Amino acid sequence: MGVFLAYPLYYSCRGAFVVDGRFTLGFFEYLWQDRLTAKSILNSLALGCVVTAITAALALPLSVVGVRYRFPGKAFLTGLLLLPMIMPPFVGAIGMRQILARFGSLNLLLMRAGLMDSPIDWLGGARFWGVVIMEVLHLYPIMYLNFAAALANVDPSLEEAAVNMGSSGLGLFRKITLPLMMPGLFAGSVIVFIWAFTDLGTPLVFGYRRVVPVQIFNQVTDLEKNPQGYALVVGVLAMTMLIYLASKRLFGLRAYQSLSRGPVQGSEKRTGPLGAALAIAFILIVVGAACLPHAAVLLTSLKDRWFMTVLPGSYTAEHFRDALGHELTVSSIRNSILFSSLSTVLDMVVGVLVAYVLVRHAFRGSSILDAIVMLPLAIPGLVLAFGYVAAFSGTFLDPRENPVPLLVVAYAIRRLPYMVRAAYAGFQQVNVQLEEAAINLGSHPLRAMRRVTLPLLGANLVAGGILVFSFAMLEVSDSLILAMKERFYPITKAIYVLIQRIEDGPPIASALGVWAMVFLALSLLAAGKLLGRRMGQLFRV
């Protein structure tokens, strides 16, 4: 962690503040003097704030409906809310380019319905809102999981006491329920803001280049001549770390506990026919909107001819065959499987050891260790990848020559919190007396852990491993920045390169995205089956 997390960050900070052995703030002053950079910073801040606000406004009522009300098909419908997680917005943006084009499906549909006379240039002057739509549709499940878990832990007896005191309706929710949900609300908002602020793939696909991540991406190849990239990276790091530490400070020291422990049962209200219809309609509308990028990618992968029509004029399945037979895609699939497998093994070893120490041993620095392990959730992959290029350039780990070691390590560090949380939950469920009994019978502690504890952790380790592997397969920022030679391209870098090909590139990239979407969907289903309601704990800061 020290070499591959702290050192790259230190190197980036040194490059931003030190020139010829002297301390300087000149690069930061230049950031605001350069109109393009200043505009990019403001755009990224606006993007993060708008996406967070809209996502929260969508996830909050969804969590209330999903937690507090009982209606037919609730389990199935709330499960559908997690569908956007099966595809990164980077992939969905490929299909949405066809939908949001000047004469794409959306504009043609609205003009034929008589709702507007001339098309809106969604990918021109309105690119900002195109990126916002993609981010919101992808990120609301993460915020929903946090909001729903927070609401489920609110003790109804506190609300009942407020009702007895005369409070009701929105006043009750605003004064009692919402404050008790604040840790979950803030945790979900932090993740969404950091993700939207530092997302590289979606703005690249939409051609929205006046944002900080794209500016950093463009300057990776020019580090020696232009140190402005260091200042941008340090600015992003400072903002994300400030938000992360603020969340720990605000909600780590204050008490928000209810009178009962854990999720409270029996707080659901049975809805009438009208209420059930409204709840079902609300969820279906959200799910339908969230599935638009998936449908767009699927249609793009199947199109044979699609011009000036709402839907493709003709269809073909050739692109799916090409996606598994193209020279670039075959090598990228092989690379992604190798890199992800190695990072998963690394995460399982480190994650189990860290979780074992945190659960089984009480020591003064346990909270610090836990915070360090969770730190990668607050450090954007963009920042880490930039630090790797800068810190290890000219060494045997130079990603310009062979990015494999750094890609594996980057994947592992970014997903380590998921494995630690999965193993942590497992250790909490395994009675320590079982290990003690084995040790008392003469077994070595390590042998007792291997023969007794680990088999009982099987479901948690498999679920954590599935999540780590599947998310590593579709990692965007690290892959786009570190993989500089074609023979080392993982899947996401191959998709990005294919998009640049005018004729058959987007359909093949979409077909590859559909294969990845199916893989990730199966992975999440398997992990959800094994972890159950604890799945949401993996997506908290």
ABEGO torsion letter per residue (X at the ends): XAAAAAAAAAAAAAAAABBGGBBBAAAAAAAAABAAAAAAAAAAAAAAAAAAAAAAAAAAAAAAAAAABBBBGAAAAAAAAAAAAABBAAAAAAAAAAAABAABAAAAAAAAAGABABBBBAABAAAAAAAAAAAAAAAAAAAAAAAAAAAAABBAAAAAAAAAAGBBEAAAAAAAAAAAAAAAAAAAAAAAAAAAAABAAAAAAAGBABBAAAAAAAAAAAAAABAAAAAAAAAAAAAAAAAAAAAAAAAAABBABBABBEBBBGABBBBBAAAAAAAAAAAAAAAAAAAAAAAAAAAAAABABBBGBABBABBBAAAAAAAAABAAAAAAAAAAAAAAAAAAAAAAAAAAAAAAAAAABBBAAAAAAAAAAAAAAABBAAAAAAAAAAAABGBAABAAABAAAAAAAAAAAAAAAAAAAAAAAAAAABBAAAAAAAAAAGBBAAAAAAAAAAAAAAAAAAAAAAAAAAAAAABAAAAAAABABAAABBAAAAAAAAAABAAAAAAAAAAAAAAAAAAAAAAAAAAAAAAEAAAAAAABX
